[in-house]
């Protein structure tokens, strides 16, 4: 039996309802609580610039909690077909859990609360990633080590790629109590490390300056590479005679020529071997600038290359002169590198902690399709939406605009996440007052995974050969017969109603075997509706003790 290491914490087997209630304490609930299984209703609220006929297939700015947005993208058919298993890059800059209160969000949670908060979201992010996609999680040292363990559990330690160190400060902090902390960490995990490959970065002028053309080779500048190797090679031990006639008895003791004698002759005939100006040197391989790949991504990212914390703030201040600057924006150069290394034009980039919108802004300028979400409407109104509008209109001259030659264009749609359809009362779970008419039907369709069909009454959703009918009231024998009469051959129906009259279920069973009636809200919150949760939970989970907390 294989014993698996696992990070456990109080509340892991529960659902984190809220990180902090009015009393300043987290609230965990059982997994059968409505919030643990609900798929929230969303509404398109507007657009900027050019958007496709199906707005869900374009750039999206959500206003709502990151968990609700990720569940919508994963579960609601209209979004699921666009995003599940298709996101190439996830970059998130989640709450750092540093204990500091910022102007635009409260960055404070106990470790166990923070782990539950992130765990739920990482499970959904994994479902959204493409087979060759990757997730980049940006943190400081407060929770980085715990995040690594959490990501090992969700993505598998074999899919860890690297830890990037970003030099966020350009000078030491003299006010530091102990050491000046000058860096953040970005942990990179692939959905499948065997399939994920990074893009090369652009070469620098200093790198290219090392290439010269001492022999006027028509193939252009080249750099000499060592012909010696340390690893044993059976055909790599032989004497060499240089063009000048000098005899080289063989490689130094313990070393080997990288190529065989025949291969060396072949390369020399193609003028790919450099013997020195007088033809008497130990042979070297000519590596042509035109044949080398770009710069291999490294894990040390200095501020001189990708900006620092202050440059991120300066960019926001230039965009919103006179406004209180967003507390923690990242410089566009940093996101430009992440997006360049981990995606290509046309790929989908997702950031479910939008903040001021840096990820989406840079992704847009670089020709990527993007989805981003911010929980605070005030932040969306003050920063995210105006910033992305400036990008669309070509009114954002700073950041990565010049380096990627952005001129403006395209567009995005705005989406709001609605309130819960359920209310947990002392008498049980009831439907919220707003759950009526078409909004009730749309919410049910999303909850049960049916594609919405507005003009197909009495039917309103479809999932394969199963249709959906939602009644804002009671279903009886007459309603059953009307609904069945609207079905095509071999189709079946799921009928959802707020109450079920006598003989309705018996009538349905008689005239349409395989069809069914569900009563709202009771039958909408059964484990059967939790498709993603069952697939996403890690295997061999061990229950963790749960700290007692306030109930609803």
C-alpha positions as CSV (number, residue, x, y, z in Angstrom):
1,X,0.0,0.0,0.0
2,X,1.3,3.4,-1.0
3,X,1.4,6.0,1.8
4,X,0.9,9.5,0.5
5,X,2.0,12.7,2.2
6,X,-0.7,15.2,2.6
7,X,-1.0,18.7,4.1
8,X,-3.9,18.7,6.6
9,X,-5.5,21.6,8.5
10,X,-8.6,22.3,10.5
11,X,-11.6,22.5,8.3
12,X,-10.2,20.8,5.2
13,X,-13.1,18.3,5.0
14,X,-15.6,21.2,5.3
15,X,-16.6,23.9,2.9
16,X,-15.4,27.4,3.7
17,X,-18.5,29.6,3.6
18,X,-16.8,32.9,4.5
19,X,-13.2,33.6,5.4
20,X,-14.3,36.1,8.1
21,X,-17.7,36.9,9.5
22,X,-18.8,40.0,11.4
23,X,-17.1,38.5,14.5
24,X,-13.8,38.2,12.6
25,X,-14.0,34.4,12.5
26,X,-14.1,32.0,9.6
27,X,-17.3,29.9,9.0
28,X,-17.1,26.3,7.7
29,X,-20.2,24.3,6.7
30,X,-20.9,20.8,5.7
31,X,-20.4,19.7,2.1
32,X,-24.2,19.4,1.6
33,X,-24.7,23.1,2.4
34,X,-26.2,25.0,-0.6
35,X,-23.1,27.2,-1.0
36,X,-21.0,24.1,-1.4
37,X,-22.9,22.9,-4.5
38,X,-24.5,26.0,-6.0
39,X,-23.7,27.3,-9.4
40,X,-24.5,31.0,-9.4
41,X,-26.5,32.8,-12.0
42,X,-24.6,35.3,-14.2
43,X,-25.7,38.2,-16.3
44,X,-24.0,40.1,-19.1
45,X,-24.1,43.7,-18.0
46,X,-22.4,45.5,-20.9
47,X,-19.5,45.6,-23.3
48,X,-16.6,47.8,-24.5
49,X,-15.4,47.7,-28.0
50,X,-16.0,44.8,-30.4
51,X,-17.2,41.6,-28.9
52,X,-18.3,38.4,-30.6
53,X,-22.0,37.5,-31.2
54,X,-21.6,35.0,-28.4
55,X,-20.0,37.2,-25.7
56,X,-19.0,34.2,-23.6
57,X,-16.5,33.4,-26.4
58,X,-14.7,36.7,-26.0
59,X,-12.8,38.6,-23.3
60,X,-14.7,38.6,-20.0
61,X,-14.5,40.8,-16.9
62,X,-16.5,39.3,-14.1
63,X,-17.6,41.0,-10.9
64,X,-18.0,38.4,-8.3
65,X,-16.2,36.0,-5.9
66,X,-13.4,34.0,-7.6
67,X,-14.9,30.7,-6.5
68,X,-18.3,31.4,-8.0
69,X,-16.7,32.6,-11.2
70,X,-14.5,29.5,-11.5
71,X,-17.5,27.2,-10.9
72,X,-19.5,29.0,-13.5
73,X,-16.7,28.6,-16.0
74,X,-16.4,25.0,-15.2
75,X,-20.1,24.0,-14.9
76,X,-22.4,26.2,-17.0
77,X,-22.5,24.7,-20.5
78,X,-22.2,28.0,-22.3
79,X,-19.0,28.7,-20.5
80,X,-17.8,25.2,-20.0
81,X,-17.6,24.5,-23.7
82,X,-15.3,27.6,-24.1
83,X,-13.1,27.2,-21.0
84,X,-13.0,23.8,-19.4
85,X,-9.7,22.2,-20.3
86,X,-8.8,25.1,-22.6
87,X,-7.1,27.7,-20.5
88,X,-3.4,27.8,-21.5
89,X,-2.2,30.1,-18.6
90,X,-3.5,30.9,-15.2
91,X,-1.7,33.6,-13.3
92,X,-3.0,34.5,-9.9
93,X,-1.8,37.0,-7.3
94,X,-4.1,35.9,-4.5
95,X,-4.3,37.4,-1.0
96,X,-0.9,37.1,0.5
97,X,-2.2,36.6,4.1
98,X,0.3,39.0,5.5
99,X,-1.9,40.5,8.2
100,X,-1.8,43.9,6.5
101,X,-5.0,45.8,5.7
102,X,-4.9,47.4,2.2
103,X,-7.1,50.1,0.8
104,X,-8.8,47.9,-1.7
105,X,-9.0,44.6,0.0
106,X,-8.5,42.9,3.4
107,X,-5.4,40.7,3.2
108,X,-6.0,38.7,6.4
109,X,-6.8,35.1,7.1
110,X,-5.7,32.5,9.5
111,X,-3.5,29.8,7.9
112,X,-6.2,27.1,7.9
113,X,-8.8,29.5,6.5
114,X,-6.4,30.6,3.8
115,X,-5.6,27.0,2.9
116,X,-9.3,26.2,2.5
117,X,-9.9,29.3,0.5
118,X,-7.1,28.5,-1.9
119,X,-7.8,24.7,-2.0
120,X,-11.3,25.2,-3.4
121,X,-10.1,27.5,-6.1
122,X,-7.1,25.4,-7.1
123,X,-9.3,22.4,-7.7
124,X,-11.4,24.3,-10.1
125,X,-8.4,26.0,-11.8
126,X,-7.0,22.5,-12.5
127,X,-10.3,21.6,-14.3
128,X,-10.0,24.7,-16.5
129,X,-6.3,24.2,-17.5
130,X,-5.5,22.8,-21.0
131,X,-3.5,19.6,-21.1
132,X,-0.5,21.7,-22.0
133,X,-1.4,24.6,-19.7
134,X,0.3,25.9,-16.6
135,X,-0.6,27.8,-13.4
136,X,1.6,30.6,-11.9
137,X,0.9,31.5,-8.3
138,X,2.4,34.8,-7.0
139,X,3.1,35.0,-3.3
140,X,5.6,36.3,-0.7
141,X,7.1,34.2,2.0
142,X,4.1,34.3,4.3
143,X,2.3,31.4,2.7
144,X,4.6,30.3,-0.2
145,X,5.8,27.2,1.6
146,X,2.3,26.0,2.4
147,X,1.1,26.8,-1.1
148,X,3.8,24.6,-2.5
149,X,2.5,21.7,-0.4
150,X,-1.1,22.5,-1.4
151,X,-0.2,22.6,-5.1
152,X,1.7,19.3,-4.8
153,X,-1.5,17.8,-3.6
154,X,-3.8,19.3,-6.2
155,X,-1.5,19.2,-9.3
156,X,0.9,16.5,-8.2
157,X,4.6,17.0,-7.3
158,X,5.6,15.6,-10.6
159,X,4.1,18.6,-12.3
160,X,6.1,21.2,-10.4
161,X,8.1,23.2,-13.0
162,X,10.1,25.8,-11.1
163,X,9.9,28.7,-8.6
164,X,10.6,32.1,-10.0
165,X,12.1,34.7,-7.8
166,X,11.1,38.3,-8.7
167,X,13.2,41.1,-7.3
168,X,10.4,43.4,-6.4
169,X,12.5,46.0,-4.6
170,X,15.4,48.0,-6.2
171,X,17.0,49.1,-2.9
172,X,17.2,47.6,0.6
173,X,14.6,48.7,3.2
174,X,16.5,50.3,6.1
175,X,13.4,50.0,8.2
176,X,13.4,46.2,8.1
177,X,13.4,44.6,11.5
178,X,15.6,41.8,10.5
179,X,16.4,41.4,6.8
180,X,15.2,43.5,3.9
181,X,12.9,41.3,1.9
182,X,13.4,42.2,-1.7
183,X,11.7,39.4,-3.6
184,X,8.4,37.6,-4.2
185,X,7.9,34.0,-5.3
186,X,6.0,32.7,-8.4
187,X,5.4,28.9,-8.2
188,X,4.8,27.3,-11.6
189,X,2.9,24.0,-12.0
190,X,1.9,22.4,-15.2
191,X,-1.3,20.4,-15.8
192,X,1.0,17.8,-17.3
193,X,4.7,18.5,-17.1
194,X,5.4,16.0,-19.9
195,X,3.4,18.1,-22.3
196,X,4.1,21.7,-21.1
197,X,6.9,23.6,-22.8
198,X,7.9,27.2,-22.2
199,X,8.4,29.6,-25.0
200,X,11.9,31.1,-25.3
201,X,12.4,34.7,-24.3
202,X,13.8,37.3,-26.7
203,X,17.5,37.4,-26.9
204,X,19.3,40.4,-25.5
205,X,21.8,42.6,-27.3
206,X,24.5,41.5,-24.9
207,X,23.9,37.8,-25.8
208,X,24.0,38.5,-29.5
209,X,27.2,40.6,-29.1
210,X,29.1,37.4,-28.2
211,X,28.6,36.1,-31.8
212,X,31.2,37.2,-34.4
213,X,32.3,36.1,-37.8
214,X,36.1,35.7,-37.7
215,X,36.2,33.7,-41.0
216,X,33.6,35.6,-43.0
217,X,31.3,32.6,-43.0
218,X,28.3,33.4,-45.3
219,X,26.0,32.0,-42.7
220,X,26.7,35.0,-40.5
221,X,28.0,35.5,-36.9
222,X,28.9,32.5,-34.8
223,X,30.3,31.6,-31.5
224,X,32.8,28.8,-30.7
225,X,31.5,25.9,-28.6
226,X,33.5,23.3,-26.7
227,X,33.9,20.0,-28.4
228,X,34.8,18.3,-25.2
229,X,32.3,16.4,-22.9
230,X,32.5,14.9,-19.4
231,X,30.1,12.0,-20.0
232,X,31.7,8.8,-21.3
233,X,31.3,8.3,-25.0
234,X,32.7,5.1,-26.6
235,X,33.4,6.8,-30.0
236,X,34.7,10.0,-28.4
237,X,38.3,8.9,-27.9
238,X,40.6,9.4,-30.9
239,X,43.6,11.4,-32.1
240,X,43.1,14.6,-34.2
241,X,45.3,16.2,-36.8
242,X,44.7,19.9,-37.1
243,X,44.9,21.7,-40.5
244,X,48.3,23.0,-39.6
245,X,49.5,19.5,-39.1
246,X,49.6,19.6,-35.3
247,X,48.8,16.2,-33.7
248,X,46.4,16.1,-30.8
249,X,46.7,12.6,-29.2
250,X,43.1,12.7,-27.9
251,X,40.9,14.4,-25.3
252,X,42.3,15.1,-21.8
253,X,42.1,12.2,-19.3
254,X,38.6,11.6,-18.1
255,X,37.0,13.6,-20.9
256,X,35.7,12.7,-24.4
257,X,35.1,14.3,-27.8
258,X,31.4,15.1,-28.2
259,X,31.2,13.6,-31.7
260,X,32.7,10.6,-33.4
261,X,35.7,10.8,-35.8
262,X,33.4,10.5,-38.8
263,X,31.0,13.1,-37.6
264,X,33.9,15.5,-36.9
265,X,35.1,15.1,-40.5
266,X,31.6,15.7,-41.8
267,X,31.2,18.9,-39.7
268,X,34.7,20.1,-40.8
269,X,33.7,19.6,-44.5
270,X,30.7,21.8,-43.8
271,X,32.9,24.5,-42.3
272,X,31.3,24.0,-38.9
273,X,34.6,23.5,-37.0
274,X,36.9,26.3,-35.9
275,X,40.6,25.5,-35.6
276,X,41.8,29.0,-34.8
277,X,43.2,31.7,-37.0
278,X,46.3,29.6,-37.8
279,X,44.6,26.2,-37.9
280,X,46.3,24.7,-34.9
281,X,43.8,25.0,-32.1
282,X,41.8,22.3,-30.4
283,X,38.7,22.1,-32.6
284,X,35.6,24.0,-31.5
285,X,32.1,23.8,-32.9
286,X,30.8,26.9,-34.7
287,X,27.3,27.8,-33.3
288,X,25.6,30.2,-35.7
289,X,23.4,33.0,-34.3
290,X,20.7,32.2,-37.0
291,X,20.4,28.7,-35.6
292,X,20.2,29.2,-31.9
293,X,16.9,29.5,-30.1
294,X,15.8,32.5,-28.0
295,X,16.8,33.0,-24.4
296,X,16.0,30.1,-22.1
297,X,13.7,31.3,-19.3
298,X,15.5,31.5,-16.0
299,X,14.2,31.5,-12.4
300,X,15.8,34.8,-11.3
301,X,13.9,37.9,-12.6
302,X,15.7,41.1,-11.7
303,X,13.8,44.4,-11.5
304,X,16.0,45.8,-14.3
305,X,14.3,43.4,-16.7
306,X,10.7,43.1,-15.4
307,X,10.1,46.1,-13.2
308,X,9.6,46.4,-9.4
309,X,6.7,47.2,-7.0
310,X,7.1,51.0,-7.3
311,X,7.0,50.9,-11.1
312,X,3.7,49.0,-10.9
313,X,2.3,51.8,-8.7
314,X,3.7,54.4,-11.0
315,X,1.9,52.8,-14.0
316,X,-1.5,53.0,-12.1
317,X,-0.9,56.6,-11.0
318,X,-0.2,57.6,-14.6
319,X,-3.5,55.9,-15.7
320,X,-5.6,57.4,-12.8
321,X,-4.1,60.8,-12.0
322,X,-5.3,62.1,-8.7
323,X,-6.9,58.9,-7.5
324,X,-5.7,56.9,-4.5
325,X,-3.4,54.3,-6.2
326,X,-4.3,50.7,-6.0
327,X,-2.2,49.2,-3.2
328,X,-0.5,46.2,-4.8
329,X,-0.3,46.4,-8.7
330,X,2.3,44.4,-10.4
331,X,4.4,46.0,-13.2
332,X,3.2,45.2,-16.7
333,X,6.7,44.1,-17.6
334,X,6.4,41.3,-15.1
335,X,3.2,40.0,-16.6
336,X,4.5,40.5,-20.1
337,X,7.2,38.0,-19.3
338,X,4.9,35.5,-17.7
339,X,2.5,35.7,-20.6
340,X,5.3,35.5,-23.2
341,X,6.9,32.4,-21.6
342,X,3.6,30.5,-20.9
343,X,1.3,31.3,-23.8
344,X,1.0,32.2,-27.5
345,X,-1.3,34.7,-29.3
346,X,-4.9,33.5,-29.3
347,X,-4.4,31.4,-26.1
348,X,-6.7,31.9,-23.1
349,X,-5.2,33.6,-20.1
350,X,-7.1,33.6,-16.8
351,X,-6.7,35.6,-13.6
352,X,-9.4,35.2,-11.0
353,X,-7.9,37.9,-8.6
354,X,-8.0,40.8,-11.0
355,X,-7.3,43.7,-8.7
356,X,-6.5,46.6,-11.0
357,X,-6.5,44.4,-14.1
358,X,-2.8,44.2,-14.9
359,X,-3.0,40.6,-16.2
360,X,-5.9,41.2,-18.5
361,X,-4.4,44.5,-19.7
362,X,-1.1,42.9,-20.7
363,X,-2.8,39.8,-22.1
364,X,-5.0,42.0,-24.3
365,X,-2.1,44.0,-25.7
366,X,-0.2,40.7,-26.4
367,X,-3.1,39.3,-28.5
368,X,-4.3,36.7,-25.9
369,X,-7.9,36.0,-25.0
370,X,-8.5,36.7,-21.4
371,X,-10.9,36.1,-18.5
372,X,-10.6,38.0,-15.2
373,X,-12.6,38.4,-12.0
374,X,-12.7,40.9,-9.2
375,X,-14.9,40.5,-6.1
376,X,-15.2,44.2,-5.1
377,X,-17.5,46.2,-7.3
378,X,-15.8,49.4,-6.2
379,X,-12.4,48.1,-7.5
380,X,-14.0,47.2,-10.8
381,X,-15.6,50.6,-11.1
382,X,-12.5,52.6,-10.1
383,X,-9.7,50.6,-11.6
384,X,-10.3,47.4,-13.5
385,X,-13.0,48.5,-16.0
386,X,-11.6,52.0,-16.7
387,X,-8.1,50.5,-17.2
388,X,-9.2,47.9,-19.7
389,X,-11.4,50.5,-21.5
390,X,-8.2,52.6,-21.9
391,X,-6.4,49.6,-23.4
392,X,-9.3,49.0,-25.9
393,X,-9.3,52.6,-26.9
394,X,-5.5,52.9,-27.3
395,X,-5.4,55.4,-24.4
396,X,-2.9,53.5,-22.3
397,X,0.6,54.7,-23.3
398,X,2.5,53.1,-20.5
399,X,3.5,49.7,-19.3
400,X,4.0,47.1,-22.1
401,X,2.3,49.2,-24.7
402,X,5.5,50.2,-26.5
403,X,7.3,46.9,-26.2
404,X,4.4,45.0,-27.9
405,X,3.5,47.9,-30.2
406,X,-0.2,48.1,-29.0
407,X,-2.4,50.5,-30.9
408,X,-5.8,49.6,-29.4
409,X,-8.7,47.5,-30.6
410,X,-10.9,44.5,-29.9
411,X,-13.1,44.5,-26.7
412,X,-14.6,42.8,-23.7
413,X,-17.9,42.0,-22.1
414,X,-18.8,42.5,-18.4
415,X,-20.5,39.9,-16.4
416,X,-22.0,40.0,-12.9
417,X,-22.4,37.1,-10.6
418,X,-25.7,37.0,-8.9
419,X,-26.6,36.4,-5.3
420,X,-27.3,32.9,-4.0
421,X,-30.6,31.3,-5.1
422,X,-30.9,29.7,-1.7
423,X,-31.4,30.9,1.8
424,X,-30.5,28.7,4.7
425,X,-33.1,29.3,7.4
426,X,-34.0,27.7,10.7
427,X,-36.7,25.8,8.8
428,X,-34.4,24.5,6.1
429,X,-33.2,25.7,2.7
430,X,-35.7,27.9,0.8
431,X,-35.5,29.8,-2.5
432,X,-34.6,33.4,-2.5
433,X,-37.3,36.0,-3.3
434,X,-35.6,36.9,-6.7
435,X,-35.8,33.2,-7.9
436,X,-38.8,33.7,-10.1
437,X,-39.7,33.5,-13.8
438,X,-36.9,33.4,-16.4
439,X,-34.1,34.1,-13.8
440,X,-35.2,31.1,-11.8
441,X,-35.2,28.9,-14.9
442,X,-31.8,30.1,-16.0
443,X,-30.4,29.5,-12.5
444,X,-31.8,25.9,-12.5
445,X,-30.3,25.3,-16.0
446,X,-26.9,26.4,-14.8
447,X,-27.1,24.4,-11.6
448,X,-28.0,21.2,-13.4
449,X,-25.7,21.6,-16.4
450,X,-28.3,22.3,-19.1
451,X,-27.6,24.6,-22.0
452,X,-30.1,27.5,-21.8
453,X,-32.8,27.7,-24.5
454,X,-34.8,30.9,-24.1
455,X,-37.3,30.4,-27.0
456,X,-38.2,26.7,-26.6
457,X,-41.1,26.9,-24.2
458,X,-42.3,24.9,-22.4
459,X,-38.8,23.5,-22.6
460,X,-35.8,25.8,-21.6
461,X,-32.7,23.6,-21.6
462,X,-30.9,20.7,-23.3
463,X,-28.2,18.2,-22.4
464,X,-27.8,15.6,-25.0
465,X,-31.2,13.9,-25.4
466,X,-32.4,15.2,-22.0
467,X,-34.5,18.4,-22.1
468,X,-35.3,20.7,-19.2
469,X,-38.6,22.3,-18.2
470,X,-38.7,24.7,-15.3
471,X,-42.1,25.7,-13.7
472,X,-42.3,28.8,-11.5
473,X,-45.0,27.1,-9.5
474,X,-46.6,23.6,-9.4
475,X,-46.5,20.7,-11.8
476,X,-49.5,18.5,-12.2
477,X,-50.8,15.9,-14.7
478,X,-51.8,18.6,-17.2
479,X,-48.4,20.3,-17.2
480,X,-46.7,16.9,-17.5
481,X,-48.7,16.1,-20.6
482,X,-48.1,19.5,-22.2
483,X,-44.3,19.2,-21.6
484,X,-44.1,15.6,-22.9
485,X,-46.0,16.7,-26.0
486,X,-43.2,19.1,-26.8
487,X,-40.5,16.5,-26.8
488,X,-39.0,15.0,-30.0
489,X,-38.7,11.3,-30.5
490,X,-36.3,9.6,-28.1
491,X,-36.0,12.7,-26.0
492,X,-36.6,12.7,-22.2
493,X,-37.2,15.6,-19.8
494,X,-36.2,16.8,-16.4
495,X,-39.1,18.8,-14.9
496,X,-38.2,21.2,-12.1
497,X,-41.0,22.8,-10.2
498,X,-41.5,24.6,-6.8
499,X,-44.2,22.1,-5.8
500,X,-45.3,18.7,-7.2
501,X,-49.0,17.9,-7.3
502,X,-50.6,14.5,-6.8
503,X,-50.3,12.0,-9.6
504,X,-47.7,14.2,-11.5
505,X,-44.8,11.7,-11.1
506,X,-47.0,8.7,-11.8
507,X,-48.3,10.3,-15.0
508,X,-44.8,11.1,-16.1
509,X,-43.6,7.6,-15.4
510,X,-46.4,6.1,-17.5
511,X,-45.9,8.3,-20.7
512,X,-42.1,9.0,-20.7
513,X,-39.9,6.4,-19.0
514,X,-36.6,7.9,-18.2
515,X,-38.0,11.4,-17.6
516,X,-38.1,12.7,-14.0
517,X,-39.5,15.5,-11.8
518,X,-37.4,17.4,-9.4
519,X,-38.7,19.7,-6.6
520,X,-36.9,23.0,-6.0
521,X,-34.9,23.6,-3.9
522,X,-34.7,20.2,-2.3
523,X,-33.7,18.2,-5.3
524,X,-31.3,20.8,-6.8
525,X,-28.8,20.3,-3.9
526,X,-28.3,16.6,-4.0
527,X,-24.8,15.1,-4.4
528,X,-25.7,14.2,-8.0
529,X,-25.4,17.8,-9.0
530,X,-21.9,18.0,-7.7
531,X,-20.1,16.7,-10.9
532,X,-16.9,18.8,-10.6
533,X,-16.5,18.2,-6.9
534,X,-16.5,14.5,-7.2
535,X,-13.9,14.6,-10.0
536,X,-11.8,17.3,-8.4
537,X,-11.2,16.0,-4.9
538,X,-7.8,14.3,-4.4
539,X,-7.9,10.6,-3.8
540,X,-7.0,9.1,-0.4
541,X,-8.1,12.2,1.5
542,X,-7.8,11.9,5.3
543,X,-10.2,13.7,7.4
544,X,-8.8,16.6,9.4
545,X,-10.1,17.8,12.8
546,X,-12.4,20.8,12.4
547,X,-12.2,23.8,14.7
548,X,-15.6,24.8,16.1
549,X,-16.9,28.0,14.7
550,X,-20.1,30.0,14.5
551,X,-23.0,28.5,12.6
552,X,-25.3,30.4,10.3
